[in-house]
Amino acid sequence: MDYIKTKKKLAIKKYIYELIILIIGCFIMACGTSFLLLPNQLSSGGFTGIATITYYLLKIPLGTVIFTLNIPLFILSYFKLGKKFFVKSILGTGFLSIFINCLERVPIFIEDRFLASIYGGIIMGIGMSMVLKSESSTGGTDLLTYLIKAYKPHYQTSSLIIIIDILIVTLNVIFFKNIEIGLYSAIIIYLMGKMIDIIFEGVNFTKIMFIISEKYEKISKEIEDKIDRGSTGIYAKGMYTNQEKMMLLCVGSRNDIAKIKQIALSIDHKAFIIVSNARETWGKGFKNNNE
């Protein structure tokens, strides 16, 4: 019984925490929309783009239009995605709509479209990241893609989002008769995606380096002594020369990789080096290191 009570308490705490994160995320997104995007006729894609057209055409509050457009998606999500996702989607879209309607009356801060697109994209990305971290949705494009994938699982989410956003931004360009709006909106969408990547993956992402050299033992020892990074030897075979060689695999930060490269080339200027990005690295010296 105690175990069940503890589990329920943890579930309640988790729900409250997610709700707080959701509210903060929606408020940040509303600030970006009301202060930067809407006054400059810009769009972050999704239903906000359609709502922006309606706002200037019929003078209906932006938040109200966003929530109304999502109602059919809410109904479909209840049957196709489950009750939990349905409730969170309504909460996310509801909070966002209310905050936007309240903040619409606040005087705008930036009238320069370029600055508005830069800072708007960053702010919207931060807010959206918090919403996603709370395992929620603000409706619109992301909810629509969830529903499409429920019917067509083989479709790629990223491709769907890009296609939908391009269509909606194109509508904004046609309505406002200004191609600059589309170009600035593309900056917003790009920066939003980048901010989400940074928040979810962190700025200290690691890199991978492959080193092929006859002097691999000396290079490996120098890396360990000077940088305190380990390396892994992998047996490889050159298909052109038909010779077996040892390839070193090293993982480290940007600074580590620059030093490793310098070490390898100082020992063997003919060393063959490949550097690549690693999205995540787990283990000793990196994430989840409890030692």
N, C-alpha and C positions, 0 to 999 in steps of 0.2 A: 504493500500500500504506500509506504514511504517513497519507494522508487517511482510509483505512478504519480504521486503528488509532486515530487521533484521534477519529473519530466514535464508535467503540466505547467509548473511555474516557469521552467526554462522556455517552454513554447510561448507562454504569455509575454515573457521578457523579450524574446526574439521578435514577436509580432509588434510590440510597442516600439522597439528599437527600429524596426523596418518602417513603421508608420512615421516616426520622427524624421528618419532619413528621406522618406518619400515626400513629406511636407516641405522640408528644406529644399530638396531638389526641384520640386514644382515651383517654389517661390523664386529660386534662382533663374529658372527657365522663364518665368513670367516677367522678371526684371529685364532679362535680355530681349524678350519679345516686345514689351511695352515701351521700354526706354530707347531701344536701339533699332530693332527691325521694323516694327509697325510704322513709326513716324517717317521712316525713310523708304517705305513701300518695299522693303526687302522680305525675303522668304527663306525659311530654313527647310523648305520642302514639307512633305506631309500635308495634313489637313490645315495646318496653320497658313499655308500658301493659299489654299482655297478660301479660308476664312478672311484673309487679308483683302482679297478681291471683293468679297461680300461686304466687308467693313467699309470700303471706299465707295462701293456701288449703292448699298442700301442703308449705310450708317447703323448697322446692327452691331452691338458690342461683340468684339472679337471672341472673347471667352464663351459667350452664349452660342455662337456659330460653331465653334470647335466642339463643344459638348453635343450639340444637336446632330452634327455630321457623324459623330461616333455612335449614336444610338443604335443604328442597324448592326454595327459591328459588335456592340455589347450583347445584343440578342443572340447573334451567331456564336459569339465566344462562350456564352453560357452553355450552349448545347454541344459545342465542338471542343472547347478547351478546358471546361470544368468550372465548378463554382468558385474555387479559390482564385483563379486567374480572373474570372469575371468580376468578383468583388474588388480586387486590387486595381483592375483597369478602370472601373467606375470611380474609385477613390482618387487615383492618379489624375485622370482627366477632369474630375470634379474640382480638385484642389487647383490644378493649373488654370482652369476656366475662371474660377472665382478670383484668384490672384490677378489674372490678366485684366479682368473687368474692374477691379479695384485700383490697379496701378495705371490704367489708361488715362486717368485724370491728372496724373503727375506730369509736370513739365518735362520735356525731353532734354537729355544731356548733350547729345551729339547730333549735329545736323549734317555732318560730312559722311557721305555714304561709304567711302572706303574705310574710315575709322569704325563706322557702325558695323560693317561686315566683319572686320577683324575681331573687334572686342565682342560683338554679338555672337560670332561663331565660338569663341573661347568660352563665354559665359553659358551659352546654350549647351556646349559639350560638357561642362562641369555639372550643370543641373541634370542633364540626361544621364550622366554616369551615376549620379546619386539615386536616380529613379531606378535604373537598372540594377544597382547594388541592393536595392530594397526588394528586388524580384517583382517589380511592378511594371506598369505600362501607362503612358499618357495617351493611349489610343493612337489614331492616325496610322502612319505608315507601318510602324512596328507591329501594331495589332493586326493590321490588314495582311502583313506578310505571315504572321503566325497562322491566320485563318487559311490563307492560300496554301501554305505548307501542310496544313491539316488535311486538305483535299488532294494536294499534289506534293507529296513528301520529297520527290526527287528534285524539285526546284531549289535553286540556291538562294538563301536569304539575302545575301549581299547584292546579288543581281536584281532581285525583286525590288529592294529598297532603292537602288540606283535608278531603275526604270521608272518607278512611280514618282520619285523626286524630280527626275528630268521632265516628265510629263507635266507635273504641277508647276514647276518653275517656268516652263514654256508657256503655260496659261497666264502666269503673271506677266511675262514679257509681252504677250499679245494684248492683254487687257490694258496695261499701262503704256504700251507702245514705246517701250524703251529697252533696248537690248542690254544696256548697262546693268539693269536690274537682274537679269539672268546671270551675267558675269559675276556680279557681286554676290549673288545668292549661291553660286557655285563655290566661292571662297568660304562662305558660311558653312555649307554642308561639309566641305573638306576639313575645315578646322574643327567642326563638331566631332567628326570621326577620329581625328588625331587626338583630341583631348580625351575622348573615351578610351582610346588605346593607351595613352599615357597613364590615366588614372587606374585602369584595370591591370596594366602590365608594369607600371612604374617607369621612371625615367632612367633608372640604373640597370637597364637591360644589358645582358651579357653578349659577348661575341665569341665565335669559334674560329680557331686558327689551325689549319693543317700545314705541316712542314715536312717536306721531303728533302732529306740531305744525307750524305754519306757520314756526316759528323753528328748524327742524331744523339749519340750518347753524351757528347760534350755540351750540345745545345740543351738537352734535357736537364743536365746537372746545373748549368748556369741559370736556367729558368727557376729551378728549385732554390738555389742559393741566393740569388739576387732579388727575386720577386715573391718567393714563397708560394709559388703555384706549382701544382703537379702537372704531369703530362702523361699521356697514354700512348704506348707504342702499338701501332697496328701494322701487321704484315700486309704488304701490297705488292702488286706485280705490274710492271710497265708492259703494256700490250705491244708497244712499238719495239722496245728493246728486248722484250721477253726476259727481263731481269727482275728478280725479287728484291724488294727494298723495304726499309722500315719507314713508316710515316708516323709523325708525332701529332697527336690531337691535344690541343690546349684550349681551355675555356677561361675567360676572364673579362674584366671591365674594359672600357675603351682605353684607359690609361695602361692597364696591364698588357693589352694586345700591342700597343705602340712600343712598349719596352721589350716585349717578347720578339717582335719583328726586328728591333734594333740588335738584340742579342744574337738572333739566328743569322742575320746578314753579316754581323761583325765576325762571326766564327766561320761562316761559309757564304761568301758573296754570290755563289751559284745556287743557293738553296731555293727550292720551288715552294712558294707560300700562297695559301688561299685563305682569305678572311671572309667570314659570313656572320650574319646576325642570328642570335638564338633568342626565340621569343620568351622562353622561361628556362631557368636552370635550378634544379633542386639537388640538395645534398650538402656535403661538408664544404664550408667556405661560402655557400650561397644560401638560398632560401631553406627554411626549415632546419637550420643547423642548431641543434640543441646542445651541442657539445661545448 
